[in-house]
Amino acid sequence: MKTYLRIFTLVDSIYKFIFAFLATSLLASLFGLVNFTMIIPVLEILFQNKPQAVAQPPNFQFSVEYFVQTFQYWQAKIYYEKGAVSLLWNVCLFVVISVFLANLFKYLTIRVLEKLKANLVGRIRQRVFEKTLDLHLGYFTEQRKGNILSRMTSDVAEVEFILTTSFKALFREPILLILYFVALFYISPSLTLFVLVYIPLTGGFVGLLINKLRKQSKQVQETIGTVLSIMDETFSGIRIVKAFNAEKFVKQKFKTENEKYTYLVKSIGYKRELSSPFSEFMGVALVIGVVLYGGNLILQGDKSLTASQFFGFLGILSQVTQPIKEIITMFSHIQRGVASAERIFELIDIKPEIQDRPNAKDLPTFNERITFENVSFAYRNEQWVLKNINLSITKGKMIALVGASGSGKSTIADLLCRFYEVQKGRILIDGYDIKEITMHSLRKQMGIVSQEAILFNDTVFNNIAFGKEATMEEVIQAAKIAHAHEFIEKLPQGYHTNIGERGSQLSGGQRQRISIARAVLKNPPILILDEATSALDNESEKIVQEALNELMQERTALVIAHRLSTIQKADEILVMDKGEIVERGTHQELLSTPHSLYAKLYRSAEIIEDLTPTIETKIV
């Protein structure tokens, strides 16, 4: 219940919604109750029972007695002045008005609930999305993407469902029950006590059902997260799946998880839906018990209960079973929703490992140098990925990182952007520890062009202007510098052409040039190039390299590359091996030592020299 109630804390002015819901529910319930109590005077008229004469209306007081006596006064007045037929017309007209008002307030109740549901679900989804974006990069490497998507889709949908079901059961149905039992007790205290003794018998069964549902509900949401992950991985890597004839393997993998999900859903469904027929059966059994008990009282001549009152009691009692049924159903359904809510709050409650410190300052500009001082780093307490890294990049200089795959080159770039937190040592920009700088101002100084051009299912214009309010002229100028303007102009709608998911409508070289144009538009003083051309063919690479050369002019650059043409231009080359900088110097200085690791990489083609413009030169 604690988790359930916490859901409502996500809505602004929740008490306003609750008050409006309670007010409209109370009025709808009152008029609904009046409709059933009108059975008694109608039957009295039809049975030709004369109402007791009342000399004057009662004095006002806020009680059931006052309203009953007032109705009896007007009932008697109309009967003795205008006759039974006139009284029947008036009672029926009163019922019509009461039914109209009951349904009007019921509609207003639904409107309040729908507004609350829409606001709450939108707020939850927004909160989850924003919190996910605030998490450190490591979270996304540790979690399945499908699991994250499942929390934002199916878990939110489950919360939406239980909100609709449970809000009525939690706030409206208890009001109805109280009103119904007040009316029942007023008509016949002995019959009402009989009902109250009978109802708790259903509680034990419902409790057992809820315990079973609670355990399986969380398993369902975790399993659907796995299913979504398999789907996402399969469709994203469909080329590899087909190239390796892995369709059968992937189908079996999906089938296993899907069958597990199907079994859990069926099991929960069977248990959950059992509550409805059980409560209905218990309700019918209750009515039969009341008929036997009440009928026996009437047949024995007990004057505390007339036939018309008994029919009125049965009419109201028939409505008592509905809110009880709703409450029982709510408890059986709510467990699945609570399990989803717990998964949502697990994500919301994650404390970001990397965030701005309370006294963090903005870094307005980059003026002097970037310094790594004895920096060491490991992923999740594993062995050190970087060990005692010391380097200095003066403004306007280019540093190239060279080394075998897994030597820690990209990790240095990630630490500089503060995607991960340094565990030992520190990184300084202009003498400021980057932990003391706001992440927004830090990353504002940097532009990244990676091996894989990350593009979005949007227009060319929006991909280049991503994260920045830019004019068409600024975007075109950036595209020209990136050597992208020419091919963009040839697209069906130019800069307004949608490039598909992950830029699927463009070639690899075109995607990379769009990525470079995005970096150009940002105009950062610090540029990070992470294997920006390694995945391209020779022709595309030549064009992209020209764009990169223009991009790097008068910028501080940290370049991770295998291309000799790129490495040779570096002011200093750092050679990495097993997380350490083992050599440093210019291209010629490093080659002058025959047995150096750099020379070994050069001879083994880990560093590729451009031979001819037609030979494809890739890193394997």
N, C-alpha and C positions, 0 to 999 in steps of 0.2 A: 504493500500500500504506500510505503514511503516513496518508492520509485514512481508510482502512479501519480501521486500528488505533486511530485517534483516537476512533472511534465507541464503543469499549469503555471509554474514560475517563469516559463519562457514567454508568457504572454503579458504584454503591457496592460495595465488596468484590468487584471483578471477579475477583481472584485466587482467591477462594473458589469462584466458579462454574467457573473454568478447572480448578482442582484436582479438583473433584468430577466434572467432565466427563471429564477425562483418566483419572481413577481408574476410573470406570465403563466408559469406552471401552476402556481397557487390559484389564480383566477380561473384557468382552464379546468383545474380539478374541482373547484367549488361548483362551477356551473355544471360540470359533468355529474357531480354528486346530486345536485338538485334534480337533474333529469331523471335519475333513478328513484329518488324519493317521491317524485310525482306519481309513481305507480300506485302508491297508497291512496291518495285522494281520488284518483281515477277509478280504482277498484271499489272504493267506498260508495261512489256515485252509482256505479254499475250494479253493485249489490243492494242499492237502494237503502243504504244506511244514512240516516239523517245526521248531519254534523251537530255537535253540541252548540247551543246558542251562547254567544259571548256578548256581553253588554257593551263593552268599550275596549278600544285597543290598549295593549299593555304599555307601560312606561319603558322608555328606551334604556336598554343595557346591552353591552356587547357580550351576548351569550347565545348558545343554541336555543335555550328556552324562549328567549325574546323573539327570535325569528320564527320559531314554530308557532308560538301563540299569535304572532301577527298574522301569519298565514291562516291560522284557524279562525281568527276574527273576520278576515275578509272572505274566507270560504263560507262561513255562517251567514254573513251579511248578504252576499250574493244569492245564496241558496234560499233564504227566507224572503228576500225582496223580489227576486226574479225567477226563481225556480231551479230545478236540477239541470235542465238542458242548458240554461245560461251559464251555470257554474261549470258544466263540462266544457263548453266553448272557451270560457275564460282560462280554465286549467290547461286546455290544449294549446291556446295561444301563448300562455306563459311558458309551456314546454318548448314551443317553437323558438321563442326569443332566447330561452336558456340554451338550447342546442346551438343556435347561431353564435351566441357569445362564447360558448365553450370551444367551438371550432375556430373562432376568430383568434382567441388567445392561444389555442393549440398551434395555429399557424405562426403567430408571433413568436412562440417558443421555439419552433423549428428554425425561424429566421435568425434568432439569436444564436442558436446552436451552430447553424451553418456558417455564420460570420465568425464565431469563435474557432470553429474547426479550420476554416480557410486561413485565418490569421495564425493559428498555432502551427499548422503543418508548414506554412510558408516560412514561419520564423524558425522552426526546427531545421528545415532543409538549409536555410540561409546560415544558421548558426553552425551546422555541421560542415558546410562547405567552407566557410570562413576559417573555422578552427583547423580544418584539414590543410588549408593553404598556409597557415601559420606554423605548422609542424616542420621540424627539421628534415633535411633530405634523407637522412638515414631511415626515417619511418617508412618511406615509400619503397625502400629496398628490402625492408624486413616484412612488410605486409603485402598480401596479395591485392592487386588492384580490384579484383572482383569482390573481395571482402569489404573494401572501402565503398565501392559502388553499391553493394548490397545494403549497407547501412543508410545510404542516402536515398534508396529507392524502396526496396521491399520492407525494410524496417520502418521507414517513415509511413509507408502505406498501412502497415499493421497498426501503428500508433493512431493513425487517422481512423481506422476501423473501430478500434476499441474506444476511442474518444466518443464517437457517435453512439455506440452501444452503451457505454458505461456512464456517460454524463447524465443521460436520462435516468438510468437505473440508480445512480448515486444521489441525484438531486430531486428529480421529479417523482419517481416511484415511491420513495418514503413519504412524501407529502400526501400522495394519493392514499397510501396505506393508513396513515394517521387519520385522514378525513373519513375514509371508509369505516375504520374501526370505531371512530367517535359516533358515526351514524348508526352502526350496528349495535353498539353498546346502548345507545339511546332507545333503540327499538326493543332489544331484548338482551339484558345483561347475561342471562344464563346461557343462551345460544352463543354469545360472543366468547364467553369463557371456554366453552367447548371447542370453538375454533382455535383459540389461542393455545390450548393444550395440544392440539393436533399438529399445528404448523411446524414446531421445532423437530418433529420426527424426520423431516426431510434434510435437516442440517448435516447429520452425520454422513449421509451419502454424498452430498455436495462437497463436503470437506475432503473425502477420499478422492473424489474426481479431480479437485483442484490440485492436490499434491502430485497426482500422476501427470497432469498437464504441465505443471511448472517445470518438471525435469526435462520433458521432451521439447518444450517450446524453444528454448535457447539452442538446442541441437539443430532444429529446423533452420533457424536463421544463419547459423554457422555453415550448414551444409549448402544452402543456396548461395552463400558467398563463394564457396569452393566451385560450385557449378558455374557461376558467372565468371570466375577467374579462368577456368578451362576454356569457356567460350571465347573470352577476350584474347587469351594467348593463342588459341587456334586460329581465329580469324585474322589476328595481327600477323601471325607467321604462316599464313596459308601456303605461301610459296615453298617454304621449307617442308611443311607437312607433305605436300604433293611430291616435291623433289626427292624426298627420302622414302616415298611409298609408306608413309606412316599413318594413312587414313584409318586402317584397322586398329592400330594401337590407340590412336586418339579417340576413336569411337568407343572402344572398350573402356578406356579411362573415364570418358564422359558417362557411359552407361552405368558404371559402378557407382559413381557419385549420384547420378540421377535416380537410380533405383533406391539408394539409401534415403534420398530426399522424399521420394514417392512413398516409401514405407512409413517414414516419420509423419508425413502429412496425413496419410490414411489413418494411422494410429491415433493421432491427435483429433482428427475429424470424427472418428467413431466415438471417442470419449466425450468430446465437446457436444456433439449432437445428441448424445444420450440424455443430457440434462433436460432438453425440451420435452420429449415424450414422458420422461419420468415425472417432471413437475406437472404436466397436464394430467397424467394418471392420478397423481396425488390430489390434484385439484378436484377432479371428478369424484374421487373417493370421499373427499371432504364434503362436497355438496350432498352426496348420498347420505352421509352420516348426519348432516344437518336436517335433511328432509325426514329421516327416520325419527330423529330426536324431537324436532319441532312439530312434525305431524302428530307424534304421540301426545305432545302437550295439548294440541288443539282438540284432538279426538277425546282426550280425557276431560275436556271442558275447562282447561286452565285459562282464566280470564286475563292473565298478564300478556297474552299474545293472541291477537285476532287473526283471522285468515288473511285479510288485506295487508296487515303488518308483516305477516309471515312471507307473503309473496314479495313484498318490498324488501324484506331481509334477504331473500334468495336472489333478488335482482342485484342488490348491492354486493352480496357475497360472490356472485358470478364474476364481478369485476375485480374482486380482491385477488383472485387467482392470477390475473394478468400481470399486475406489478410484481407479485411474488415470483412468477415465472420469469419476468424480465431481470429481476435481481439475481436469481439462480443462474440464468443464462449469462449474465454479465460476469459473474465470478468464474464461470467455465471458460469464457472467451478472453477475459482480461489477462490470463496468464501468458498467452502467446504475445499479447501486446506489451505486457510488462517485460518479457524477455527481450523484445525488440527495443524497448525503451532503455533497458540496461545496456544493450550494445551501443546505442546512440550515446548514452551518458558516459560510457567507457571512453569513447572517442573525445567527447567534449571535455572530460575531466583530465585528459592527458596534459601534463605540464610540458610545454615546449622546452626542449633541451637547450635551444639557442634562442635567446630573446634579448631585447635591449635592457641594459641595466638601468636602474632608476635615475642615475646621474649621467647617463650617456649623452654625448655631445654630437652635434652635426659636424660633418667634415665638409666645409664649403667648397674647397678646391684641393687638387693634388699639386704640390709645388716642388717637392725635393726628391724623396726616394721611398722605396718599399724595402723593408728589412725583415728577414727571417732570422730570429735569434734562438739557436738550439731547439728547433721545433721537432717534436716527436708526436706521432699519432698512431692509434690503433682502433680498429672497428670492434666495438663491443668486447673489450678485454681480450681480443685475440692477440697474436704476435704483432709486433710493431710493423706498421706499413711504412712509416718514415722514422728515421733515427737521426737526431741531432743535425737537422738541416740548418745551414747558415748560408744566406745569400743576400745580396744587396742589388737592387735595380734602381739606378739613377733615372730621374725623369728624362724622357726622350730616348732612352736606350732600349735595345732589344736583347732579351735573354732567351736562348733556346734550350729546351730540356730534351735530352736524348737518352735513350736506354731501351732495354728489352721490355716487352709487355709485362705489366705487373711490378715494375720497378718503383712506382709511386709518382710518376710524372703528373697524372691527372689529379691525384690527391692534393698535390701542392696547389694546383689551380682552385680546387674546391675549398681548401682552407683559406686561401686569399679572399675568396668571395664569402667566406664564413658560412658555407653550406654545412660544414662540420666545425666543431669546436676543437681548438688546439688543446692537447692534454698536457704537454710539457713545452716549456719555452713560450715565446710570444711572437706575434707578427705586428710590425709597426708600419704606419704610413705617416710620413712627415713627423716621426717621433711619437705619434699617438698609437697606443695599443688598440687594435681593431675591436677588442672587447669593450672598449670605452667609447666607441663610436656607434651611432645609430645605424642599424643595418640598411635603412633606406638611403641614407646619405653615403654610406660605403659603396653600395651596389650602384648608386647613381654615377659613380666615377668609373664604372667598368662596363665594357662591352664584351660579349662572348660569342665566338663563332666556333661551333663544335663540329665533330665529324658527321654527326647526323643532324641535318637541318630540321629543326622542330618548327613545323608550320601548323596552322589551324584551319579548320574547315570554314573559311571565310574568304573575303575578296583579297586580291593582291594588295590593294591600298591598305586595308585593315591589318594585314600581316606585316607590312613594312612599318606602319604607324603604331604598332602594338604597344600599348601602355603609354602612349603620348598623344596629346592633342596636336595634330600636324595639319598643315594646309596641303593641297594638291601639289603646289609648286615645290614645297619642301620634300615631299615624297618622291616626286619626279627627279629632283636634283640628287637625292640619295641613290635612286635607282641608276642614274647615269654614272655616278661614281663607281657603283657596284657592277657596271657593265650589264645591267638587267633591263634598261629602258627599251632597248631595241626589240627583245623578244616579248616584253610585256605589251608593247604597242600592237603586236601581231596577234595577241589573244582575242577571242571573240568579242569581249567587252572591255578590252584594255585593262586598266587598273581596277575596274569594277567586276572583273571575272572571278567567279568562285573557283578556287583551286582544288576543292575536294578535301576529303579527310587526309590529314598529314601531307597535304600538297600532292596528292596522288595524280593530279592532272598534269604535273610538270615533271621534267626529267631531273635526274640527280643534280646536274650542274645548275639547272635553273633554280631548283630549290635552294641550293647553297648561295646563289647570288641574291635571292630574296632575303636570305638570312643575313648576308653581308650588308645589304641595303638597310636592313633594320638596325644593324650596329652603326652604320654611317649616320643614320638619322638621329640616333641617340647622342652621337658625337662625344664619346667618352674619352677622357684623357688616358685611361688605362685599357689596354686591349689584351684579351686572352684568346689565343687561337689553339684549339685542341684538335689536332689531326684534321684540320679544316678541309684538306684536299685528298686525304688518303683513300676515300671511298669513290673517287671519281676516275673516269677514263682519262686518257692523256689529253684529248682535245678539250674536254670540259675543264680539266685541271688547269690548262694553260690560261683559259679565260678567267677562271676563278682566281688564279694566282695573281694575274694582273690587277684584278679588283682588290685583292688583299694588299698588294703593294701600295695601292693608292690609299687604302684604309689606314695602313700603318704609318703613313707619313706624319711626322711630328707628334707621334704618340709613343707612350711607354708600352712595350709589348712583351708579354710572356707567351712564348710560342712552343708548343709541343708538336714536333714534326719529325718526319723521316726523310723529307726531300732535301737533298744537298743544296739545291738552289735556294731554299728557304734558310737552311742552317748557316750557310756561308755568310749571309748578310747579318747574322747576329753579332752584337758587340761582345758577347761572351756565351760560350756553350758550356752547359753543365751536364756532365755524363752521370747518369744514375744507375745504381745496381743494388737490388735488394733493399730499397728504401734509403740509401745513402748516396750523397754526392761523392763520387770517387775520383772524378777528374774535372778540371775546368780550364778554359782557355779558348782561344780562337780556333778556327778550323785548321789553319796551318800549324799552329802550336801543338795541337793535339795529334795531328798526323806525323809530326816530326819525331814523336816517340813511337817506334815501330811496334812495341809490345803493349801499347796502351789499349784499354777497352774500346776507346773510340775508334782506333785503327782497326780493331777486330770487327766492330760493328760495320765499319765501312767496307771491309773486305768481304764480309758475309752477306752484304746487300741489305742489312738492317737499315743502313743509310743508303738511299738510292740516288744514283747520279743520273741525270737526264742525258740519255744517249742520242736518241732521235725523237722527233716530234710524233712519230707514228707508233712507237713502241708503248704498249700499256705498261705503266710502272706503278704497281700497287704493293703495299705491305701485306704480307700474309700473316 
